[in-house]
Amino acid sequence: MKTRLRGRKFRRILARKNLSFRALGRCLDTSGAYVSQLANGSRNPGPKMRARLLATLGDVRFEDLFIIDGATRGGARSK
């Protein structure tokens, strides 16, 4: 199961908070390039980064910021 950012929503949130990828990267102790990769979907945030993003952005809910890929019915994993 992978979790990815909702790119458009993420960009709107950053614009509303007047944050660039670089500025958010500094807040998260990572690079602006990595934040850009998260936003465009070429990288997926791990559990720690998801928690850091939510804590840093504050008033954002998990469901608003992330999409869970690969979830299956009944909790069974696909092969």
N, C-alpha and C positions, 0 to 999 in steps of 0.2 A: 504494500500500500504506500503510495507516494502522496505527499502534500505539496501543493504548489501555490504560489501567490496568484491572486486575481489581479493581473497586470494593470488593467485600466483603472480598476477601483483603487489599487495601490498608488498609482500615479495621481489620481484625484485627491486622495488623502494627503499625499506629500505636498501637492500644490496648495491645498487648503491650509496646511500647516507651514507653508512657505519653506519647505525643506527640499534641498537637492539630494541626489543620490550620494554625492560626496559628503554633505553635511550629515545625512543619516548614517553613512558609513562611519564617520567619526564618532557619533553617539553610540554606535554598536561595536566600536573597536574593530572595525573591518574596513575594507576599501570601498570606495564608491563604485568601482568596477564590479565588485561582487554584488552589490546592491542592484546594479544595472542588470546583471545576469539573472538575479532573482526575478526582477520585474519583467524581463523579456522571456522568461521560462526556460532559459538554457541551463539553469541550476535550480535545484529544489532545496528549500531550507530544512535543516534537521530540527529535531525537537528543541534543542537549546536555542537555536536562532529564531525559531517561531516564538518562543517565550520572550526572548529579548526584543523582538519586533513588537509584540503586543505590549510589553511593559514600556517601551520607548514611545510608542505612538499613543498610548494612554487610552483614549475613549473609543477604541476600535474593538469590535467583537471578533472572535476567531472566525465565525461564519462569514463575516464581511470581508475578511482579508485572505482567507485560504480556501482552496478546493481540495477535497480528498479524492484522489484517483485510485481505482482498483478495489474499491470496497465491494464486497460480495454479499449476497443475501445469506442470512443464517450464520454469519460469522465465519464461514468456511473460506479458506484461501484458494485462489485459483492457481493452477499449475502452469 
